[in-house]
Amino acid sequence: ADIGYQASGSVNVGITNIGSTSITGSYWSGQVTGLPVYGNSVVVPGPLAPTASPTLIIQLDSNTPVTQNIVSGTSGITFTKVKLSASGGDVNLSYIEVNGKDGVFDEFSSIKIYDGGNLIGSTNSLDRYYSGSTAARKNIPVQLTIPNNTSKVLTLVGDLTSTAEGYFNLGITGFNGTSVFGITGLETAQGRDMDVQGR
């Protein structure tokens, strides 16, 4: 048996019924006689404190670029910097959901996520959030640990196709299947629009 964290005192487990018939001393019930059977008691010293889950704190980094004019076909554009901090334990990330402007699916030839100078994940395009949606998102596999009481700054870098034109941005909408809104109350950790013009 598993003992709950709030248990205390003497605890045991036994058999008091067989089917729908109780075991009631030496009384003949038509099916069962005898005494209820219990195992040895185990002494539990007192309630145990539940283990707290680590907390992930998310915010746009102060070095996120301002709006710029960019020529289509440009590579290596830094769109967004997101600061992640861990408290109450290490935070392990296996997926980061990246998003862009609604309706922008194929205008990026590459989107990369960097932890400092280390590439930790990439994709060649964004997908529809669901069938018929204009929301552009992509779950990108990563292997990232943020040690307790430390922070990391993730950088989203994009390469644009030669046909890209209009306003573009990149942001982070979720981690490990949990939305940024569910963690912080913010809709996304979103960078500023970049004005992309044709050559």
Order of alpha helices (4+ residues) and beta strands (2+ residues): beta-beta-beta-beta-beta-beta-beta-beta-beta-beta-beta-beta-beta-beta-beta-beta-beta-beta-alpha-beta-beta
